[in-house]
Structure formats: structure tokens, C-alpha cells
Amino acid sequence: MEHQDESLRYFHKKTADEGAHTRKLVWRIFWILLAVTSLEILLGLYYKEWELSWNFVKTTFLLLTVAKAYLIVAYYMHLKHENSFLIKIIAIPYIVLAVYLTLLVLNEGIYSDLMERWLW
């Protein structure tokens, strides 16, 4: 019985220390996400005044959005510490969907451009 109490105290101490580390990490990720979102908002509001090209702004938005998605999935959905098989099972359908939607948008853009030339 005495041994159980000792291991229980160790378990609580270990859990409290890990909990403090986890809370600190969650808050750090929160502040990073807040900074990236603020940067996106500032960029969207002032890109004309800063004389930035629209292609640069779109590319920056895309990269920052992918970075935010990675942080959310990795830390808030706890996939960073999962084994690689589970990550692949979750990530592969989204990657295939993104590639499919990209090809669909490109195909429809080419088609609409051809139809516009043909009609006018």
C-alpha cells in the first residue's frame, strides 16, 4: 500500500510538470498564431500604401495560411506527436483534395478563357 502512494505522488508530480510545459507551449502557439493573423490583416489593409504587388500579397497569404494550418493541426489537434501512419491517414485525403481542387480551378480557368475568346 505504501508503494502505491509513492508511485501516485510521482505520477501527480510528473503530470503537473508536464501540464505546466504543455500550457506554456499552447500559449506560445496562440501568440504566434495571433501575430501571423495580425500580419495578414495589416498586409490586407495596407498593401496598396506599401506599394506591394498583388501577386506577392496572394503568395504571402497562402504561405501564412499554410503555416497557421500546420500549427493548429500539429499542436491543437495533437498530431505532431502521433505516429506517422496516423498522420498519413489524416493528411493524404486533404492533400489529394487540394491537388484535385487546384487542377479543377486551373482547368475551368483555361476553359472560361477559351470560351470568352470564342464568344467575342
Residue frames relative to the residue before (quaternion, step in Angstrom):
aa qw qx qy qz dx dy dz
M 1.0000 0.0000 0.0000 0.0000 0.00 0.00 0.00
E 0.6400 0.5320 -0.3163 0.4553 3.54 1.03 -0.84
H 0.6310 0.5398 -0.3265 0.4515 3.57 1.05 -0.77
Q 0.6352 0.5311 -0.3322 0.4517 3.60 0.99 -0.78
D 0.6480 0.5175 -0.3266 0.4533 3.60 0.93 -0.82
E 0.6481 0.5233 -0.3145 0.4551 3.56 1.01 -0.82
S 0.6834 0.4631 -0.2966 0.4802 3.59 0.91 -0.86
L 0.6161 0.5429 -0.3468 0.4532 3.58 1.09 -0.63
R 0.6338 0.5090 -0.3267 0.4821 3.60 1.02 -0.76
Y 0.6426 0.5119 -0.3243 0.4689 3.60 0.97 -0.79
F 0.6412 0.5288 -0.3234 0.4523 3.56 0.97 -0.86
H 0.6753 0.4852 -0.3009 0.4668 3.60 0.86 -0.88
K 0.6481 0.5058 -0.3315 0.4629 3.60 0.96 -0.80
K 0.6619 0.4995 -0.3075 0.4668 3.56 0.90 -0.92
T 0.6679 0.5012 -0.3037 0.4588 3.59 0.89 -0.85
A 0.6485 0.5109 -0.3248 0.4614 3.61 0.94 -0.78
D 0.6565 0.4985 -0.3134 0.4714 3.59 0.96 -0.82
E 0.6684 0.4804 -0.2955 0.4849 3.55 0.93 -0.86
G 0.6258 0.5439 -0.3327 0.4493 3.58 1.03 -0.73
A 0.6463 0.5075 -0.3180 0.4728 3.57 0.99 -0.83
H 0.6458 0.5093 -0.3148 0.4738 3.59 0.99 -0.81
T 0.6619 0.5079 -0.3068 0.4580 3.58 0.93 -0.88
R 0.6531 0.5041 -0.3209 0.4651 3.60 0.94 -0.83
K 0.6370 0.5202 -0.3280 0.4648 3.57 1.00 -0.78
L 0.6555 0.5080 -0.3045 0.4685 3.59 0.99 -0.84
V 0.6430 0.5192 -0.3234 0.4610 3.61 0.96 -0.83
W 0.6705 0.4784 -0.3050 0.4780 3.58 0.93 -0.81
R 0.6206 0.5332 -0.3457 0.4594 3.61 1.00 -0.69
I 0.6577 0.4882 -0.3025 0.4874 3.59 0.95 -0.86
F 0.6128 0.5488 -0.3463 0.4510 3.60 1.03 -0.75
W 0.6899 0.4723 -0.2890 0.4663 3.60 0.85 -0.91
I 0.6158 0.5251 -0.3465 0.4743 3.60 1.08 -0.65
L 0.6639 0.4936 -0.3041 0.4723 3.59 0.93 -0.88
L 0.6336 0.5237 -0.3285 0.4652 3.59 1.03 -0.74
A 0.6584 0.5033 -0.3081 0.4671 3.58 0.97 -0.84
V 0.6621 0.4951 -0.3111 0.4687 3.59 0.92 -0.85
T 0.6483 0.5027 -0.3174 0.4756 3.61 0.97 -0.80
S 0.6404 0.5141 -0.3234 0.4701 3.60 0.98 -0.79
L 0.6326 0.5226 -0.3253 0.4699 3.57 1.02 -0.77
E 0.6444 0.5136 -0.3225 0.4658 3.58 0.98 -0.81
I 0.6574 0.5022 -0.3147 0.4654 3.59 0.94 -0.84
L 0.6625 0.4985 -0.3097 0.4655 3.58 0.89 -0.90
L 0.6445 0.5206 -0.3146 0.4632 3.55 0.99 -0.83
G 0.6721 0.4970 -0.2964 0.4619 3.57 0.96 -0.83
L 0.6941 0.4808 -0.2781 0.4579 3.58 1.04 -0.73
Y 0.8343 0.2688 -0.0800 0.4747 3.56 0.87 -0.96
Y 0.3672 0.7587 -0.4942 0.2128 3.65 1.13 0.17
K 0.6327 0.5204 -0.3451 0.4581 3.61 1.08 -0.61
E 0.6631 0.4971 -0.3065 0.4683 3.58 0.97 -0.81
W 0.6929 0.4437 -0.2663 0.5020 3.57 1.12 -0.68
E 0.3763 -0.7705 0.4352 0.2744 3.57 1.37 0.02
L 0.3133 0.7296 -0.5311 0.2958 3.54 0.88 1.04
S 0.4927 -0.6557 0.4776 0.3150 3.57 -1.05 0.70
W 0.5870 -0.5991 0.4186 0.3482 3.54 -1.15 0.66
N 0.6179 0.5397 -0.3523 0.4504 3.61 1.05 -0.65
F 0.6317 0.5151 -0.3302 0.4760 3.58 1.03 -0.73
V 0.6540 0.5139 -0.3110 0.4598 3.58 0.96 -0.86
K 0.6587 0.5034 -0.3120 0.4640 3.60 0.91 -0.87
T 0.6601 0.5021 -0.3075 0.4664 3.57 0.94 -0.87
T 0.6518 0.5097 -0.3127 0.4664 3.56 0.97 -0.83
F 0.6319 0.5233 -0.3286 0.4679 3.59 0.97 -0.82
L 0.6558 0.5190 -0.3099 0.4522 3.56 0.92 -0.90
L 0.6863 0.4799 -0.2864 0.4656 3.59 0.85 -0.94
L 0.6708 0.4864 -0.3068 0.4683 3.59 0.93 -0.84
T 0.6362 0.5225 -0.3306 0.4614 3.59 1.04 -0.69
V 0.6431 0.4997 -0.3203 0.4838 3.58 1.00 -0.77
A 0.6381 0.5184 -0.3278 0.4654 3.60 1.00 -0.76
K 0.6594 0.4922 -0.3105 0.4759 3.59 0.96 -0.82
A 0.6378 0.5218 -0.3317 0.4593 3.59 0.97 -0.80
Y 0.6365 0.5211 -0.3302 0.4629 3.58 0.98 -0.80
L 0.6745 0.4956 -0.3078 0.4524 3.60 0.84 -0.91
I 0.6593 0.5037 -0.3156 0.4604 3.57 0.95 -0.82
V 0.6940 0.4627 -0.2831 0.4733 3.58 0.84 -0.93
A 0.6968 0.4933 -0.2892 0.4330 3.58 0.87 -0.90
Y 0.8128 0.2962 -0.1432 0.4808 3.59 0.78 -0.95
Y 0.7418 0.3968 -0.2524 0.4781 3.61 0.82 -0.85
M 0.7149 0.3674 -0.2466 0.5413 3.57 1.14 -0.54
H 0.4138 -0.7761 0.4029 0.2531 3.58 1.37 0.19
L 0.3896 0.7343 -0.4833 0.2746 3.60 1.00 0.70
K 0.4982 0.6709 -0.4308 0.3406 3.59 1.20 -0.22
H 0.7712 0.3559 -0.1820 0.4954 3.57 1.02 -0.74
E 0.4747 0.6482 -0.4566 0.3821 3.58 1.23 0.31
N 0.5821 -0.5644 0.4260 0.4013 3.56 -1.22 0.28
S 0.6677 -0.5668 0.3171 0.3638 3.54 -1.15 0.63
F 0.5920 0.5777 -0.3814 0.4126 3.63 1.05 -0.59
L 0.6667 0.4936 -0.3021 0.4697 3.58 0.92 -0.88
I 0.6321 0.5248 -0.3303 0.4647 3.57 1.00 -0.79
K 0.6681 0.4943 -0.3054 0.4648 3.59 0.93 -0.86
I 0.6261 0.5382 -0.3375 0.4522 3.59 0.99 -0.78
I 0.7079 0.4347 -0.2602 0.4922 3.59 1.00 -0.78
A 0.7354 0.4665 -0.2489 0.4237 3.60 0.85 -0.93
I 0.6255 0.5909 -0.3553 0.3652 3.62 0.91 -0.83
P 0.6588 0.4861 -0.3512 0.4543 3.69 0.82 -0.72
Y 0.6603 0.4979 -0.3202 0.4622 3.61 0.98 -0.72
I 0.6303 0.5164 -0.3345 0.4733 3.58 1.03 -0.70
V 0.6504 0.5016 -0.3134 0.4767 3.59 0.94 -0.88
L 0.6488 0.5118 -0.3176 0.4650 3.60 0.96 -0.82
A 0.6537 0.5087 -0.3192 0.4605 3.60 0.95 -0.84
V 0.6524 0.4962 -0.3153 0.4783 3.61 0.95 -0.82
Y 0.6437 0.5215 -0.3201 0.4595 3.59 0.95 -0.86
L 0.6869 0.4763 -0.2930 0.4642 3.60 0.84 -0.93
T 0.6201 0.5335 -0.3417 0.4627 3.59 1.06 -0.70
L 0.6742 0.4788 -0.2926 0.4802 3.58 0.90 -0.90
L 0.6291 0.5324 -0.3321 0.4587 3.58 1.04 -0.73
V 0.6596 0.4964 -0.3053 0.4747 3.60 0.93 -0.87
L 0.6625 0.4987 -0.3127 0.4634 3.60 0.92 -0.84
N 0.6550 0.5119 -0.3074 0.4629 3.56 0.96 -0.87
E 0.6888 0.4642 -0.2906 0.4751 3.60 0.84 -0.88
G 0.6168 0.5390 -0.3499 0.4546 3.60 1.08 -0.62
I 0.6496 0.4924 -0.3100 0.4893 3.57 0.98 -0.80
Y 0.6564 0.5153 -0.3128 0.4537 3.58 0.94 -0.89
S 0.6819 0.4758 -0.3076 0.4625 3.61 0.85 -0.88
D 0.6175 0.5299 -0.3465 0.4667 3.59 1.07 -0.64
L 0.6569 0.4978 -0.3072 0.4757 3.61 0.95 -0.83
M 0.6669 0.4962 -0.3095 0.4619 3.59 0.94 -0.83
E 0.6300 0.5288 -0.3378 0.4574 3.57 1.03 -0.72
R 0.6610 0.4906 -0.3052 0.4788 3.61 0.98 -0.78
W 0.6708 0.5109 -0.2972 0.4479 3.55 0.98 -0.85
L 0.6945 0.4789 -0.2791 0.4587 3.59 0.97 -0.85
W 0.7615 0.3116 -0.1877 0.5364 3.61 0.95 -0.70
